[in-house]
Amino acid sequence: MVAWRTVWITGPYRVGKSHIRRDGHDLRMASKERPVDRGARAARRILVASGMEIRNARVASGLSLNEVGRAVRLSYSQVGRIERAEHPSASVVQLARIGSVVGLDIHVRFFPGASRLRDAAHIALLERFRVRLSPHLSFRTEVPLPDPGDQRAWDGMVLGAGDPAGVEAETRLSDIQALERRIALKARDGRVRRVILVVAGTRGNRLAMREAAQSLQIAFPVPGRVALQALAQGHDPGGSAIVVL
């Protein structure tokens, strides 16, 4: 009897965005690798790991490539190519079916990556925030968290005004509770005491913030105007704040 095992296939969602350049400001990207290249590299790792697990389980169960192929309606050569990670278009369905035949379960899960792909609206929002800062401050984009292996990054970071302030920019607010949790975890793991949440001043965003005003006030106690005025003067904002632009 074949023992059942579980294969965890995890693909880090790591995509990037364009950076903003202005003379006199240090706006350095964490990486210049294209999002699609990172995705392709992650897919390759998944296929290699899956193929090895499938082959080991098949051999341990005494099944031939022909037997597995007949069970999943693939040719023996296709199954062999999947085991050797030579089938770049292998689908999750195919991996799951082959895995089931050789006694494996497949689980696919996404994890937070270094950043999300940002559009022109997000880049413009960060720029509207940047131009409000004192020229004596340094503003960087795509600043990775300090722990090796952590794929997350701040949208931006303000340096030179006391404690570093992590910056997160949102053009559209949807799940504010999830946003608060994400920022709180990033601040904890990034060892940042100040977070500036920059929000586009749309009607929908203002309505969402009014509905979640109580929890937002606890997480971001400094009024946005006060924090922005302090940063414009090159001073510490005094705590976390929401800046609507």
Residue pairs with C-beta under 8 A, 6 or more apart in sequence:
2 57
2 60
2 61
2 102
2 103
3 103
4 103
4 104
4 105
5 57
5 103
5 104
5 105
6 104
6 105
6 107
7 49
7 50
7 53
7 99
7 104
7 105
7 106
7 107
8 107
8 109
9 46
9 49
9 50
9 95
9 106
9 107
9 108
9 109
10 46
10 108
10 109
10 111
11 42
11 43
11 45
11 46
11 108
11 110
11 111
12 42
12 110
12 111
12 113
12 151
13 110
13 111
13 112
13 113
14 35
14 38
14 39
14 42
14 113
14 114
14 115
14 151
15 35
15 38
15 39
15 113
15 114
15 115
15 116
15 117
16 29
16 30
16 31
16 33
16 34
16 35
16 38
16 114
16 115
16 117
16 142
17 115
17 116
17 117
17 118
17 122
17 123
17 141
17 142
18 118
18 123
19 27
19 28
19 29
19 141
19 142
20 27
20 123
20 126
20 127
20 130
20 141
21 27
22 130
24 135
25 130
25 138
25 139
26 138
26 139
26 140
27 130
27 139
27 140
27 141
28 140
28 141
28 142
29 141
29 142
30 114
30 115
30 142
30 143
30 144
30 153
31 114
31 142
35 117
38 113
43 88
44 85
44 88
47 82
47 85
47 87
47 88
47 90
48 85
50 82
50 85
50 90
50 95
50 99
50 106
51 82
51 83
51 84
51 85
52 83
53 99
53 104
54 82
54 83
54 95
54 98
54 99
54 102
54 104
55 83
57 99
57 102
57 103
57 104
58 65
58 68
58 83
58 102
61 102
61 103
63 101
63 102
64 76
65 76
65 77
65 79
65 80
65 83
66 76
68 74
68 76
68 79
68 98
68 101
68 102
69 75
69 76
69 78
69 79
71 101
72 79
72 94
72 97
72 98
72 101
74 94
74 98
78 87
79 98
81 87
82 90
82 94
82 95
82 98
92 106
92 108
95 106
96 106
99 105
99 106
111 151
112 151
112 152
112 182
113 151
113 152
114 142
114 144
114 151
114 152
114 153
115 142
115 152
115 153
115 155
118 155
119 171
121 171
121 200
122 155
122 169
122 171
125 169
125 171
125 198
125 200
125 245
126 141
126 155
126 156
126 167
126 169
126 198
128 198
128 245
129 156
129 167
129 169
129 196
129 198
129 243
129 245
130 139
130 156
132 228
132 231
132 232
132 245
133 139
133 158
133 231
133 232
134 161
134 231
134 232
134 233
134 234
136 160
136 234
137 158
137 159
137 160
137 161
137 231
137 234
138 158
138 159
138 160
139 156
139 157
139 158
139 159
139 167
140 156
140 157
140 159
141 155
141 156
142 153
142 154
142 155
142 156
143 153
143 154
143 156
143 157
143 166
144 150
144 151
144 152
144 153
145 152
145 153
145 154
145 186
145 189
145 190
146 190
146 191
147 189
150 189
152 186
152 189
152 190
154 166
154 167
154 168
154 186
154 190
154 192
155 167
155 168
155 169
155 198
156 166
156 167
156 169
157 164
157 165
157 166
157 167
158 164
158 165
158 167
158 196
158 231
160 234
161 230
161 231
161 234
161 235
161 236
161 237
162 194
162 235
162 236
163 192
163 193
163 194
163 236
164 192
164 194
165 192
165 194
165 195
165 196
165 231
165 237
166 186
166 187
166 190
166 192
166 194
166 195
166 196
167 195
167 196
167 197
167 198
168 183
168 186
168 195
168 196
168 197
168 198
169 197
169 198
169 199
170 179
170 197
170 198
170 199
170 200
170 205
171 200
171 202
172 200
172 202
172 204
172 205
173 179
173 199
173 204
173 205
173 208
173 209
174 208
176 208
176 209
176 211
176 212
176 215
176 216
177 212
177 215
179 197
180 215
180 216
180 219
183 195
183 197
183 219
184 219
186 192
186 195
187 193
187 195
187 240
194 236
194 237
194 239
194 240
195 220
195 240
196 227
196 231
196 237
196 240
196 241
196 242
196 243
197 220
197 240
197 241
197 242
197 243
198 243
198 245
199 205
199 209
199 242
199 243
199 244
199 245
200 244
200 245
201 244
201 245
205 244
206 244
209 216
209 242
209 244
216 242
219 240
220 239
220 240
220 241
220 242
221 239
221 240
221 241
222 237
222 238
222 239
222 240
222 241
223 241
224 241
224 242
224 243
224 244
226 237
226 238
226 241
227 237
227 238
227 239
227 241
227 243
228 237
228 241
228 243
230 236
230 237
230 238
231 237
